[in-house]
Amino acid sequence: MQPTEGDLNDPYIGPHLADALRGRNISARDKMRIVKIIRDRFYSEAGARKEMFERFNGTPLFLIKLLTMQRVEFSLNGPLVDLARKVCGFGDDADIIANAILESSTTTAGQGSAVPDYIRQQDAHSA
């Protein structure tokens, strides 16, 4: 289950979700956008999950790993990264980092604590 845009906009739970979902240099909204695109591509009828399952069902795992590693792009500025940024609607690295900084300044994580308030509230206090 994935939070919706409405959940992030909610004044009570939104800041807590943003704290939990935000990465080091990526905002929660940008991370959710990536997950939604991956989900729509691979877990829908357009992604043909049945066909993918049938194609790989009879292939030995070591061969799948070998073929996958041969296709991996190890460059952070290669054509697949450019394609992913266009599909997700991201700008360059500076834009992604700026979104993360802006989000962290508007939520509780930007206030100096690495542990979100909702987790601290669940901790047992010893007397």
C-alpha positions in Angstrom: 0.0 0.0 0.0 1.3 3.4 -1.0 0.4 6.8 0.4 -1.5 9.1 -2.0 -0.9 12.7 -2.8 -3.9 13.5 -0.5 -2.1 11.7 2.4 1.0 13.9 1.9 -1.2 17.0 1.9 -3.0 16.0 5.1 -1.9 18.4 7.9 -1.7 15.7 10.5 -0.2 12.7 8.8 1.5 14.4 5.8 4.6 15.7 7.6 5.1 12.3 9.2 4.8 10.5 5.9 7.2 13.0 4.3 9.7 12.3 7.1 9.4 8.6 6.7 9.6 8.5 2.9 12.2 11.2 2.1 15.6 10.0 1.0 18.9 11.6 1.6 18.8 13.7 -1.5 15.2 13.2 -2.8 11.9 14.4 -1.5 9.1 12.1 -0.6 6.9 13.3 -3.5 9.7 12.6 -6.0 10.3 9.2 -4.5 6.6 8.4 -4.7 6.5 9.6 -8.4 9.3 7.1 -9.2 7.4 4.2 -7.4 4.2 5.0 -9.2 5.8 4.9 -12.6 7.5 1.6 -11.9 4.3 0.2 -10.5 2.3 1.3 -13.6 4.9 0.0 -16.0 5.4 -3.5 -14.5 2.4 -4.3 -12.4 -0.4 -3.4 -14.7 -1.8 -5.1 -17.8 0.3 -2.6 -19.8 3.3 -4.1 -18.1 2.2 -7.6 -19.1 3.1 -9.2 -15.8 1.8 -12.6 -16.9 4.0 -12.5 -20.0 7.0 -11.5 -17.9 6.3 -14.4 -15.4 5.9 -16.9 -18.2 9.1 -15.7 -19.9 11.2 -16.0 -16.8 9.5 -19.0 -15.2 11.6 -21.5 -17.1 14.8 -19.6 -17.1 17.4 -20.6 -14.4 18.0 -17.9 -11.8 21.8 -17.7 -12.4 21.1 -17.0 -16.1 18.6 -14.2 -15.3 21.2 -12.6 -13.0 23.9 -12.9 -15.6 21.7 -11.4 -18.4 20.6 -8.6 -16.0 24.1 -7.7 -15.0 25.1 -7.5 -18.7 22.4 -4.8 -19.3 23.0 -2.8 -16.1 24.1 0.8 -16.8 26.8 1.8 -14.3 27.0 5.5 -15.4 25.1 8.0 -13.3 24.8 10.3 -16.3 24.0 7.8 -19.0 21.1 7.6 -21.4 18.9 5.4 -19.1 19.2 8.0 -16.3 18.2 10.8 -18.8 15.2 8.7 -19.9 14.2 8.1 -16.3 14.4 11.8 -15.5 12.2 12.7 -18.5 9.6 10.0 -17.6 9.5 11.1 -14.0 9.5 14.8 -14.8 12.6 15.5 -12.8 15.2 18.2 -13.6 18.9 17.8 -13.0 20.5 16.8 -9.7 20.3 20.3 -8.3 16.5 20.4 -8.8 16.0 17.0 -7.0 18.2 18.1 -4.1 16.4 21.5 -3.9 13.1 19.6 -3.6 14.5 17.5 -0.8 15.8 20.6 1.0 12.5 22.4 0.6 10.6 19.5 1.9 12.9 18.9 4.9 12.5 22.5 5.9 8.7 22.3 6.1 8.5 19.0 8.0 9.6 17.9 11.5 12.8 16.2 10.3 14.3 19.6 9.3 14.2 20.6 13.0 17.3 18.8 14.0 16.1 15.4 15.1 16.9 12.3 13.1 14.0 10.4 14.8 10.5 11.6 13.7 8.1 12.7 16.5 5.6 9.9 15.9 8.3 7.4 16.6 9.6 9.2 19.7 6.0 9.3 21.0 5.8 5.5 20.8 9.0 5.0 22.8 8.5 3.8 26.3 9.8 6.3 28.8 11.6 4.9 31.8 11.2 6.5 35.1 
